[in-house]
Amino acid sequence: MSRIDDLVAIDVHTHPQTEEFLAAMGKRHQQMAKHFGRERPVVSFAEQADQYRDRKMMAVIVNSDSETTSGIKGAPNDLIGKAAVDHPDVFIPFAGIDPWKGEAAIEEIRRMHGEYGIKGVGELNPARQKFLANDRKFMPIWETCAELGLVVMFHAGFPGAGAGTPGGGGYRLEYAKPVPYLDDVAAELPELKIISAHPAWPWHLENLAMVWHKSNVYLDLSGWAPKYLPPEVVRYADSLITDRVLFGSDWPVMSADRWMDEFAELPFKPESRRKILLENARGLFGI
């Protein structure tokens, strides 16, 4: 039996923890460690791959670049691409871009697609990167992703970045609303596959409505301990939108083990569990 046939889950939301990615966080590294109550030690790609391989899982590795607004350049996307080349049985690569870079962002997407065969772009964080996804100036980026068949992942809902600090680090919660911003993009580009990352609390009902309404939008359940998921999210994920809900941990914020253990305690139908943990992601990424 091949490893692909032996998979039990695909974690669609993990953040690399090598020295380069931690350095690119700047002050957010310590701020978010305080917010989530856990430090972020350095973890090599090889070690992360082994963790997921041992659990018979694959993992999407995401990146971000907020140089325009933070002054700190994101970690090179080539690190993501090379990690996927070194561990093709585990990693699914997404490229990080700064949408304010416009044509340069588009060129980076095309380069990463051509050189490394990335499967997506993101995680984009509208609150932290200070942009509205439906702003016309950014549409060429999303159109490029649609043209290349790439999935785009947007953070939705309460941002951990800046949380608990004066002024929230200058990040506006409004930018993290899924409706109307992501909804507008999904409506205008029905061929573009979008992951609305996290349940999107406190706008989780809007998020559920968007996913139910638009078949090109997916919801990942990352960033939340399953036992704390709002009951509406559990109910809809087990019924009306089951085909477009994805397992995501937000590793290292949450371990895959804790997520899976708590998910097992929720009242999901067996067929819903299979779709959320594995089948929906395999279909989305063509695995």
Salt bridges, closest charged atoms under 4 A:
ASP6 OD2 - LYS56 NZ 3.43
ASP50 OD1 - ARG53 NH1 2.72
ASP65 OD2 - LYS101 NZ 2.79
GLU67 OE1 - LYS101 NZ 2.66
ASP78 OD1 - ARG111 NH2 2.85
ASP89 OD2 - ARG3 NE 3.81
ASP89 OD2 - ARG53 NE 2.74
GLU108 OE1 - ARG111 NE 3.01
GLU115 OE1 - ARG111 NH1 3.22
GLU123 OE1 - HIS13 NE2 3.07
GLU123 OE1 - HIS15 NE2 3.40
GLU123 OE2 - HIS155 ND1 3.27
GLU123 OE2 - HIS198 NE2 3.27
ASP135 OD2 - LYS137 NZ 3.04
GLU147 OE1 - ARG110 NH2 2.80
ASP183 OD1 - LYS214 NZ 2.85
GLU188 OE1 - ARG136 NH1 2.77
ASP220 OD2 - HIS13 ND1 3.03
GLU232 OE1 - HIS204 NE2 3.91
ASP238 OD2 - LYS269 NZ 3.42
ASP243 OD1 - LYS275 NZ 2.73
ASP250 OD1 - HIS13 NE2 3.19
ASP250 OD1 - HIS15 NE2 2.88
ASP257 OD1 - ARG55 NE 2.75
GLU262 OE2 - ARG258 NE 2.83
GLU279 OE2 - ARG274 NE 3.92
